[in-house]
């Protein structure tokens, strides 16, 4: 298989939650593969730092702030992309939130609403706006970051787990309804990954060891270990892959 299948030259890619962690590694890998990367997160300064690093490495990138829990910011983001680039080839929905960690019975409404607004409503309307732009230009690829929690709810992470299960369902629904427009939609389900976002799972050594003992590879993942799967799903290497939710968890869910 030619490695050109993974080449993203000439593609415009938007990666949300790209100022750190898994999103940052995806953005940098896309830049190495020739895409123009729109690095997006809530804070422009953080986005620009990643964009500058991509450019310094010989790539092409820009920062664009967007809080996907804010409908107006989603609309403004796609208006800016439409005006500047006239197209979008790749969307990676990676931004997420998990404001509550605790027993399901103690969940409050604010935490519930915030998680749903970002992880479900945000992913949905980011996908819809990207899909409209892709439909106008003959197609594209949408990749969603879900989680193994979609398959096995994490203790103390009920709302987050529910929303990630919704991302899996959204992925399949989009794949079924937009394929006729040349749009593919797939998802990655990361396992235990060392990021700031997952910091609570690493702060308590006893809890961490409990999690790791169930992973056949006996270790957690680093963020860059997720980026290769996303590149596959975004690129022509996966041209006949649609509606798939690929688990990358070291064997945890076997």
C-alpha positions as CSV (number, residue, x, y, z in Angstrom):
1,X,0.0,0.0,0.0
2,X,1.4,3.4,-1.0
3,X,2.0,5.7,1.9
4,X,0.5,8.4,-0.3
5,X,-2.9,7.1,0.9
6,X,-2.2,8.9,4.2
7,X,-1.1,12.2,2.5
8,X,-3.4,15.1,3.3
9,X,-1.8,17.7,0.9
10,X,-4.4,20.2,-0.3
11,X,-6.8,19.3,2.5
12,X,-8.3,21.7,5.0
13,X,-8.7,20.1,8.4
14,X,-10.5,21.5,11.5
15,X,-9.5,19.9,14.8
16,X,-11.4,20.9,17.9
17,X,-9.9,20.6,21.4
18,X,-6.5,20.9,19.7
19,X,-4.7,23.1,22.1
20,X,-3.4,20.1,24.1
21,X,-3.6,16.3,24.5
22,X,-5.0,14.1,21.8
23,X,-6.2,17.0,19.8
24,X,-2.8,18.6,19.7
25,X,-1.1,15.4,18.5
26,X,-3.8,14.9,15.8
27,X,-3.3,18.5,14.6
28,X,0.5,18.1,14.5
29,X,0.3,14.8,12.6
30,X,-2.1,16.3,10.1
31,X,0.3,19.2,9.5
32,X,3.2,16.7,8.9
33,X,1.0,15.0,6.3
34,X,0.4,18.2,4.4
35,X,-3.0,19.4,5.5
36,X,-3.7,23.0,6.3
37,X,-4.8,22.6,9.9
38,X,-7.3,24.9,11.7
39,X,-6.3,24.4,15.3
40,X,-9.4,25.1,17.4
41,X,-10.2,25.3,21.1
42,X,-11.8,27.8,23.5
43,X,-8.7,30.1,23.9
44,X,-7.1,31.6,20.8
45,X,-3.7,32.0,22.4
46,X,-3.5,28.3,23.2
47,X,-4.6,27.4,19.6
48,X,-2.0,29.7,18.1
49,X,0.8,28.1,20.0
50,X,0.0,24.7,18.5
51,X,-0.5,26.4,15.0
52,X,2.9,28.1,15.3
53,X,4.5,24.8,16.2
54,X,3.0,23.2,13.1
55,X,4.3,26.0,10.9
56,X,7.7,25.9,12.6
57,X,7.9,22.2,11.6
58,X,7.2,23.1,8.0
59,X,3.4,22.7,8.0
60,X,0.5,25.1,7.4
61,X,-1.8,26.0,10.2
62,X,-3.9,28.7,11.9
63,X,-5.6,29.2,15.2
64,X,-9.3,29.7,15.5
65,X,-11.1,29.9,18.8
66,X,-14.4,28.1,19.2
67,X,-16.3,26.9,22.3
68,X,-18.4,24.1,20.8
69,X,-20.9,24.5,23.7
70,X,-21.8,27.9,22.3
71,X,-24.1,27.7,19.2
72,X,-23.2,31.2,18.0
73,X,-19.5,30.4,18.1
74,X,-20.1,27.3,16.0
75,X,-21.9,29.4,13.4
76,X,-19.2,32.0,13.5
77,X,-16.5,29.4,13.1
78,X,-18.0,27.9,9.9
79,X,-18.7,31.4,8.5
80,X,-15.0,32.2,8.9
81,X,-13.9,28.9,7.3
82,X,-16.3,29.4,4.4
83,X,-15.1,32.9,3.8
84,X,-11.4,32.2,4.1
85,X,-11.1,28.7,2.6
86,X,-14.4,28.0,0.8
87,X,-14.3,24.4,1.8
88,X,-13.6,21.9,4.6
89,X,-12.2,18.4,3.9
90,X,-11.8,17.1,7.4
91,X,-13.5,17.7,10.7
92,X,-12.2,16.1,13.9
93,X,-14.6,16.5,16.8
94,X,-12.3,16.1,19.7
95,X,-13.2,18.9,22.2
96,X,-15.1,17.5,25.2
97,X,-15.9,18.3,28.8
98,X,-16.4,16.2,32.0
99,X,-17.1,18.7,34.8
100,X,-18.5,16.1,37.3
101,X,-16.7,13.1,38.8
102,X,-18.8,11.4,41.4
103,X,-21.7,9.1,42.1
104,X,-24.6,9.3,39.7
105,X,-27.1,10.0,42.4
106,X,-25.3,13.3,43.3
107,X,-25.4,14.7,39.8
108,X,-26.6,18.3,39.6
109,X,-28.4,19.9,36.7
110,X,-25.6,22.4,35.8
111,X,-23.1,19.6,35.3
112,X,-25.5,17.6,33.3
113,X,-26.4,20.5,31.0
114,X,-22.8,21.6,30.4
115,X,-21.7,18.0,29.5
116,X,-24.6,17.5,27.1
117,X,-24.2,21.0,25.5
118,X,-20.6,20.2,24.6
119,X,-20.4,16.5,24.1
120,X,-23.7,15.9,22.3
121,X,-25.1,19.2,21.0
122,X,-21.7,20.5,20.1
123,X,-20.6,17.4,18.3
124,X,-24.0,17.3,16.5
125,X,-24.0,20.8,15.2
126,X,-20.3,20.9,14.4
127,X,-20.9,17.8,12.3
128,X,-24.0,19.4,10.6
129,X,-22.2,22.6,9.7
130,X,-19.2,20.7,8.5
131,X,-21.4,18.3,6.5
132,X,-23.2,21.2,4.7
133,X,-19.8,22.6,3.6
134,X,-18.5,19.2,2.6
135,X,-21.7,18.5,0.6
136,X,-21.2,21.6,-1.4
137,X,-17.6,20.6,-2.3
138,X,-18.1,16.9,-3.1
139,X,-17.4,15.2,0.2
140,X,-15.1,14.9,3.2
141,X,-14.3,13.0,6.4
142,X,-15.7,13.5,9.9
143,X,-13.9,11.8,12.8
144,X,-15.4,11.9,16.3
145,X,-13.5,11.2,19.5
146,X,-15.7,9.0,21.6
147,X,-14.4,6.9,24.5
148,X,-14.3,3.3,25.7
149,X,-16.8,4.7,28.3
150,X,-19.3,4.6,25.6
151,X,-19.1,0.8,25.8
152,X,-18.3,0.4,29.5
153,X,-19.4,3.4,31.7
154,X,-16.7,4.6,34.0
155,X,-17.3,4.7,37.7
156,X,-18.2,8.2,38.7
157,X,-18.5,9.3,35.1
158,X,-22.1,8.6,34.3
159,X,-23.0,11.7,32.3
160,X,-19.7,11.7,30.4
161,X,-20.2,8.0,29.5
162,X,-23.8,8.6,28.4
163,X,-22.6,11.4,26.1
164,X,-19.9,9.4,24.6
165,X,-22.4,6.6,23.8
166,X,-24.4,9.3,22.0
167,X,-21.3,10.2,20.0
168,X,-21.1,6.6,18.8
169,X,-24.8,6.7,17.7
170,X,-24.3,10.1,16.0
171,X,-21.3,8.7,14.1
172,X,-23.4,5.9,12.7
173,X,-26.4,8.1,11.9
174,X,-24.2,10.6,10.1
175,X,-22.4,7.8,8.2
176,X,-25.7,6.4,7.0
177,X,-27.3,9.7,5.9
178,X,-24.4,11.6,4.4
179,X,-22.5,8.9,2.5
180,X,-24.5,9.8,-0.6
181,X,-22.8,13.2,-0.5
182,X,-19.3,11.7,-0.4
183,X,-19.0,12.3,3.3
184,X,-17.7,9.5,5.6
185,X,-18.1,9.6,9.4
186,X,-16.2,7.4,11.8
187,X,-15.1,7.5,15.4
188,X,-12.2,6.5,17.6
189,X,-12.8,5.2,21.1
190,X,-9.6,5.9,23.2
191,X,-8.9,3.9,26.3
192,X,-6.9,5.2,29.3
193,X,-4.7,8.0,27.9
194,X,-2.3,10.3,29.8
195,X,-3.8,13.8,29.2
196,X,-4.7,16.7,31.4
197,X,-8.3,16.0,30.7
198,X,-8.0,12.6,32.2
199,X,-5.9,13.9,35.1
200,X,-8.3,12.7,37.8
201,X,-7.8,9.1,36.7
202,X,-4.0,9.5,37.2
203,X,-4.0,11.5,40.4
204,X,-4.9,8.6,42.7
205,X,-2.3,5.8,42.4
206,X,-4.7,3.2,43.8
207,X,-7.4,4.0,41.2
208,X,-4.8,4.2,38.5
209,X,-3.4,0.7,39.3
210,X,-6.9,-0.7,39.4
211,X,-7.5,0.6,35.9
212,X,-4.2,-0.5,34.5
213,X,-4.4,-4.1,35.8
214,X,-7.4,-4.7,33.4
215,X,-5.4,-3.6,30.3
216,X,-3.7,-6.5,28.6
217,X,-0.8,-4.2,27.5
218,X,-0.4,-3.3,31.2
219,X,0.0,0.5,30.6
220,X,-1.8,3.6,29.6
221,X,-1.6,5.3,26.2
222,X,0.2,8.5,25.3
223,X,-1.8,11.0,23.2
224,X,0.2,10.5,20.1
225,X,-0.8,6.8,20.1
226,X,-4.4,8.0,19.1
227,X,-3.3,10.2,16.3
228,X,-2.4,7.5,13.8
229,X,-5.9,6.0,13.9
230,X,-7.4,9.4,13.3
231,X,-5.1,10.0,10.4
232,X,-6.3,6.7,8.9
233,X,-9.9,7.6,9.3
234,X,-9.4,11.1,7.9
235,X,-7.3,10.1,4.9
236,X,-7.9,8.2,1.6
237,X,-6.5,5.1,3.3
238,X,-9.9,4.6,4.8
239,X,-11.9,5.4,1.6
240,X,-14.3,2.5,2.2
241,X,-14.5,2.8,5.9
242,X,-17.8,4.4,7.1
243,X,-19.7,4.3,10.3
244,X,-16.9,2.5,12.1
245,X,-16.0,3.1,15.8
246,X,-12.5,1.9,16.3
247,X,-11.5,1.0,19.9
248,X,-7.9,2.0,20.8
249,X,-7.6,0.8,24.4
250,X,-4.6,-1.6,24.7
251,X,-7.1,-4.5,24.8
252,X,-9.2,-3.3,27.8
253,X,-12.5,-4.1,26.3
254,X,-11.6,-7.5,24.9
